[in-house]
Amino acid sequence: MACDATNPKAVSELRRRKLRVDKPFALMMANMESIQAHCQLTRAEQALLESRERPIVILERLPDSTISVDVAPGQHTLGVMLPYTPLHHLLLKPAADFPEAL
């Protein structure tokens, strides 16, 4: 399951459906520019994100990020990854109303 991480109602509904009251969700963002719009990023963290393994990397959230606070309740960090399959790239393909993060 996935939703628009910038939409608090969508994140709330995802929490309800997954029965996850407080556990932070990981985010998949389209590209490094999207990540930099929401998180502080070091070169080492960028290298990890772009590595072949495409791990989830815990990053410091920027104060002006539009990612819903309900994605990671009570946290100042976000778990972020880049797309790694063709389907992921299609889901995050830029369109007029595409979400910045799933």
PyMOL CGO cylinders between C-alpha atoms (Angstrom):
from pymol import cmd
from pymol.cgo import CYLINDER

trace = [
    CYLINDER, 0.00, 0.00, 0.00, 1.13, 3.55, -0.66, 0.3, 1, 1, 1, 1, 1, 1,
    CYLINDER, 1.13, 3.55, -0.66, -0.23, 7.08, -0.46, 0.3, 1, 1, 1, 1, 1, 1,
    CYLINDER, -0.23, 7.08, -0.46, 0.72, 10.70, -1.04, 0.3, 1, 1, 1, 1, 1, 1,
    CYLINDER, 0.72, 10.70, -1.04, 3.00, 11.42, 1.93, 0.3, 1, 1, 1, 1, 1, 1,
    CYLINDER, 3.00, 11.42, 1.93, 2.21, 15.15, 1.75, 0.3, 1, 1, 1, 1, 1, 1,
    CYLINDER, 2.21, 15.15, 1.75, -1.51, 14.52, 2.34, 0.3, 1, 1, 1, 1, 1, 1,
    CYLINDER, -1.51, 14.52, 2.34, -2.29, 14.15, 6.07, 0.3, 1, 1, 1, 1, 1, 1,
    CYLINDER, -2.29, 14.15, 6.07, -5.70, 12.56, 5.39, 0.3, 1, 1, 1, 1, 1, 1,
    CYLINDER, -5.70, 12.56, 5.39, -4.14, 9.96, 3.08, 0.3, 1, 1, 1, 1, 1, 1,
    CYLINDER, -4.14, 9.96, 3.08, -1.42, 9.15, 5.64, 0.3, 1, 1, 1, 1, 1, 1,
    CYLINDER, -1.42, 9.15, 5.64, -4.06, 8.82, 8.38, 0.3, 1, 1, 1, 1, 1, 1,
    CYLINDER, -4.06, 8.82, 8.38, -6.10, 6.44, 6.24, 0.3, 1, 1, 1, 1, 1, 1,
    CYLINDER, -6.10, 6.44, 6.24, -3.00, 4.36, 5.46, 0.3, 1, 1, 1, 1, 1, 1,
    CYLINDER, -3.00, 4.36, 5.46, -2.26, 4.12, 9.19, 0.3, 1, 1, 1, 1, 1, 1,
    CYLINDER, -2.26, 4.12, 9.19, -5.83, 2.98, 9.83, 0.3, 1, 1, 1, 1, 1, 1,
    CYLINDER, -5.83, 2.98, 9.83, -5.72, 0.34, 7.08, 0.3, 1, 1, 1, 1, 1, 1,
    CYLINDER, -5.72, 0.34, 7.08, -2.31, -1.01, 8.08, 0.3, 1, 1, 1, 1, 1, 1,
    CYLINDER, -2.31, -1.01, 8.08, -3.11, -0.87, 11.82, 0.3, 1, 1, 1, 1, 1, 1,
    CYLINDER, -3.11, -0.87, 11.82, 0.10, 1.11, 12.44, 0.3, 1, 1, 1, 1, 1, 1,
    CYLINDER, 0.10, 1.11, 12.44, -0.63, 3.71, 15.08, 0.3, 1, 1, 1, 1, 1, 1,
    CYLINDER, -0.63, 3.71, 15.08, 2.85, 5.16, 15.66, 0.3, 1, 1, 1, 1, 1, 1,
    CYLINDER, 2.85, 5.16, 15.66, 5.52, 3.20, 13.75, 0.3, 1, 1, 1, 1, 1, 1,
    CYLINDER, 5.52, 3.20, 13.75, 7.13, 5.50, 11.15, 0.3, 1, 1, 1, 1, 1, 1,
    CYLINDER, 7.13, 5.50, 11.15, 6.56, 4.82, 7.47, 0.3, 1, 1, 1, 1, 1, 1,
    CYLINDER, 6.56, 4.82, 7.47, 9.45, 4.71, 5.01, 0.3, 1, 1, 1, 1, 1, 1,
    CYLINDER, 9.45, 4.71, 5.01, 9.18, 7.04, 2.04, 0.3, 1, 1, 1, 1, 1, 1,
    CYLINDER, 9.18, 7.04, 2.04, 10.05, 6.45, -1.59, 0.3, 1, 1, 1, 1, 1, 1,
    CYLINDER, 10.05, 6.45, -1.59, 10.95, 9.68, -3.35, 0.3, 1, 1, 1, 1, 1, 1,
    CYLINDER, 10.95, 9.68, -3.35, 11.34, 10.15, -7.09, 0.3, 1, 1, 1, 1, 1, 1,
    CYLINDER, 11.34, 10.15, -7.09, 14.88, 11.55, -7.14, 0.3, 1, 1, 1, 1, 1, 1,
    CYLINDER, 14.88, 11.55, -7.14, 17.59, 13.36, -5.20, 0.3, 1, 1, 1, 1, 1, 1,
    CYLINDER, 17.59, 13.36, -5.20, 15.96, 16.75, -5.82, 0.3, 1, 1, 1, 1, 1, 1,
    CYLINDER, 15.96, 16.75, -5.82, 12.79, 15.56, -4.10, 0.3, 1, 1, 1, 1, 1, 1,
    CYLINDER, 12.79, 15.56, -4.10, 14.82, 14.25, -1.17, 0.3, 1, 1, 1, 1, 1, 1,
    CYLINDER, 14.82, 14.25, -1.17, 16.77, 17.51, -0.84, 0.3, 1, 1, 1, 1, 1, 1,
    CYLINDER, 16.77, 17.51, -0.84, 13.49, 19.45, -0.72, 0.3, 1, 1, 1, 1, 1, 1,
    CYLINDER, 13.49, 19.45, -0.72, 12.52, 17.58, 2.45, 0.3, 1, 1, 1, 1, 1, 1,
    CYLINDER, 12.52, 17.58, 2.45, 15.72, 16.35, 4.13, 0.3, 1, 1, 1, 1, 1, 1,
    CYLINDER, 15.72, 16.35, 4.13, 19.26, 17.35, 5.00, 0.3, 1, 1, 1, 1, 1, 1,
    CYLINDER, 19.26, 17.35, 5.00, 21.60, 15.19, 2.97, 0.3, 1, 1, 1, 1, 1, 1,
    CYLINDER, 21.60, 15.19, 2.97, 25.32, 14.50, 3.29, 0.3, 1, 1, 1, 1, 1, 1,
    CYLINDER, 25.32, 14.50, 3.29, 27.47, 13.11, 0.49, 0.3, 1, 1, 1, 1, 1, 1,
    CYLINDER, 27.47, 13.11, 0.49, 27.74, 9.81, 2.34, 0.3, 1, 1, 1, 1, 1, 1,
    CYLINDER, 27.74, 9.81, 2.34, 23.95, 9.58, 2.68, 0.3, 1, 1, 1, 1, 1, 1,
    CYLINDER, 23.95, 9.58, 2.68, 23.53, 10.41, -1.01, 0.3, 1, 1, 1, 1, 1, 1,
    CYLINDER, 23.53, 10.41, -1.01, 26.03, 7.71, -1.95, 0.3, 1, 1, 1, 1, 1, 1,
    CYLINDER, 26.03, 7.71, -1.95, 24.06, 5.18, 0.13, 0.3, 1, 1, 1, 1, 1, 1,
    CYLINDER, 24.06, 5.18, 0.13, 20.75, 6.20, -1.45, 0.3, 1, 1, 1, 1, 1, 1,
    CYLINDER, 20.75, 6.20, -1.45, 22.21, 5.87, -4.95, 0.3, 1, 1, 1, 1, 1, 1,
    CYLINDER, 22.21, 5.87, -4.95, 23.99, 2.58, -4.26, 0.3, 1, 1, 1, 1, 1, 1,
    CYLINDER, 23.99, 2.58, -4.26, 22.97, -0.61, -6.01, 0.3, 1, 1, 1, 1, 1, 1,
    CYLINDER, 22.97, -0.61, -6.01, 21.23, -1.86, -2.87, 0.3, 1, 1, 1, 1, 1, 1,
    CYLINDER, 21.23, -1.86, -2.87, 18.88, 1.16, -2.68, 0.3, 1, 1, 1, 1, 1, 1,
    CYLINDER, 18.88, 1.16, -2.68, 18.55, 0.99, 1.13, 0.3, 1, 1, 1, 1, 1, 1,
    CYLINDER, 18.55, 0.99, 1.13, 16.22, 3.00, 3.31, 0.3, 1, 1, 1, 1, 1, 1,
    CYLINDER, 16.22, 3.00, 3.31, 18.37, 5.79, 4.78, 0.3, 1, 1, 1, 1, 1, 1,
    CYLINDER, 18.37, 5.79, 4.78, 17.37, 7.73, 7.90, 0.3, 1, 1, 1, 1, 1, 1,
    CYLINDER, 17.37, 7.73, 7.90, 17.70, 11.46, 7.16, 0.3, 1, 1, 1, 1, 1, 1,
    CYLINDER, 17.70, 11.46, 7.16, 17.15, 14.65, 9.16, 0.3, 1, 1, 1, 1, 1, 1,
    CYLINDER, 17.15, 14.65, 9.16, 13.87, 16.25, 8.15, 0.3, 1, 1, 1, 1, 1, 1,
    CYLINDER, 13.87, 16.25, 8.15, 13.94, 19.90, 7.04, 0.3, 1, 1, 1, 1, 1, 1,
    CYLINDER, 13.94, 19.90, 7.04, 11.74, 22.19, 9.16, 0.3, 1, 1, 1, 1, 1, 1,
    CYLINDER, 11.74, 22.19, 9.16, 9.83, 23.42, 6.08, 0.3, 1, 1, 1, 1, 1, 1,
    CYLINDER, 9.83, 23.42, 6.08, 9.18, 19.96, 4.62, 0.3, 1, 1, 1, 1, 1, 1,
    CYLINDER, 9.18, 19.96, 4.62, 5.63, 19.42, 3.34, 0.3, 1, 1, 1, 1, 1, 1,
    CYLINDER, 5.63, 19.42, 3.34, 5.74, 15.71, 4.22, 0.3, 1, 1, 1, 1, 1, 1,
    CYLINDER, 5.74, 15.71, 4.22, 2.94, 15.03, 6.70, 0.3, 1, 1, 1, 1, 1, 1,
    CYLINDER, 2.94, 15.03, 6.70, 4.15, 14.87, 10.31, 0.3, 1, 1, 1, 1, 1, 1,
    CYLINDER, 4.15, 14.87, 10.31, 2.03, 11.72, 10.62, 0.3, 1, 1, 1, 1, 1, 1,
    CYLINDER, 2.03, 11.72, 10.62, 4.49, 9.83, 8.39, 0.3, 1, 1, 1, 1, 1, 1,
    CYLINDER, 4.49, 9.83, 8.39, 6.91, 9.65, 11.35, 0.3, 1, 1, 1, 1, 1, 1,
    CYLINDER, 6.91, 9.65, 11.35, 5.03, 10.81, 14.46, 0.3, 1, 1, 1, 1, 1, 1,
    CYLINDER, 5.03, 10.81, 14.46, 7.24, 12.45, 17.07, 0.3, 1, 1, 1, 1, 1, 1,
    CYLINDER, 7.24, 12.45, 17.07, 10.38, 12.03, 14.93, 0.3, 1, 1, 1, 1, 1, 1,
    CYLINDER, 10.38, 12.03, 14.93, 12.70, 14.65, 13.42, 0.3, 1, 1, 1, 1, 1, 1,
    CYLINDER, 12.70, 14.65, 13.42, 13.92, 12.13, 10.85, 0.3, 1, 1, 1, 1, 1, 1,
    CYLINDER, 13.92, 12.13, 10.85, 12.47, 10.40, 7.80, 0.3, 1, 1, 1, 1, 1, 1,
    CYLINDER, 12.47, 10.40, 7.80, 13.34, 6.98, 6.38, 0.3, 1, 1, 1, 1, 1, 1,
    CYLINDER, 13.34, 6.98, 6.38, 13.86, 7.57, 2.66, 0.3, 1, 1, 1, 1, 1, 1,
    CYLINDER, 13.86, 7.57, 2.66, 14.67, 5.44, -0.37, 0.3, 1, 1, 1, 1, 1, 1,
    CYLINDER, 14.67, 5.44, -0.37, 14.85, 5.90, -4.12, 0.3, 1, 1, 1, 1, 1, 1,
    CYLINDER, 14.85, 5.90, -4.12, 12.85, 3.83, -6.62, 0.3, 1, 1, 1, 1, 1, 1,
    CYLINDER, 12.85, 3.83, -6.62, 14.55, 0.61, -7.70, 0.3, 1, 1, 1, 1, 1, 1,
    CYLINDER, 14.55, 0.61, -7.70, 12.10, -1.20, -9.99, 0.3, 1, 1, 1, 1, 1, 1,
    CYLINDER, 12.10, -1.20, -9.99, 10.43, -0.11, -13.25, 0.3, 1, 1, 1, 1, 1, 1,
    CYLINDER, 10.43, -0.11, -13.25, 7.06, -0.10, -11.44, 0.3, 1, 1, 1, 1, 1, 1,
    CYLINDER, 7.06, -0.10, -11.44, 8.39, 2.28, -8.78, 0.3, 1, 1, 1, 1, 1, 1,
    CYLINDER, 8.39, 2.28, -8.78, 9.60, 4.66, -11.50, 0.3, 1, 1, 1, 1, 1, 1,
    CYLINDER, 9.60, 4.66, -11.50, 6.16, 4.58, -13.15, 0.3, 1, 1, 1, 1, 1, 1,
    CYLINDER, 6.16, 4.58, -13.15, 4.43, 5.30, -9.83, 0.3, 1, 1, 1, 1, 1, 1,
    CYLINDER, 4.43, 5.30, -9.83, 6.64, 8.34, -9.29, 0.3, 1, 1, 1, 1, 1, 1,
    CYLINDER, 6.64, 8.34, -9.29, 6.66, 9.55, -12.91, 0.3, 1, 1, 1, 1, 1, 1,
    CYLINDER, 6.66, 9.55, -12.91, 6.14, 13.31, -13.00, 0.3, 1, 1, 1, 1, 1, 1,
    CYLINDER, 6.14, 13.31, -13.00, 2.60, 14.35, -13.86, 0.3, 1, 1, 1, 1, 1, 1,
    CYLINDER, 2.60, 14.35, -13.86, 0.48, 17.39, -13.13, 0.3, 1, 1, 1, 1, 1, 1,
    CYLINDER, 0.48, 17.39, -13.13, -0.67, 16.02, -9.78, 0.3, 1, 1, 1, 1, 1, 1,
    CYLINDER, -0.67, 16.02, -9.78, 1.94, 13.40, -8.90, 0.3, 1, 1, 1, 1, 1, 1,
    CYLINDER, 1.94, 13.40, -8.90, 2.96, 13.02, -5.27, 0.3, 1, 1, 1, 1, 1, 1,
    CYLINDER, 2.96, 13.02, -5.27, 6.50, 13.98, -4.27, 0.3, 1, 1, 1, 1, 1, 1,
    CYLINDER, 6.50, 13.98, -4.27, 6.78, 10.98, -2.01, 0.3, 1, 1, 1, 1, 1, 1,
    CYLINDER, 6.78, 10.98, -2.01, 4.97, 7.69, -1.46, 0.3, 1, 1, 1, 1, 1, 1,
]
cmd.load_cgo(trace, "trace")
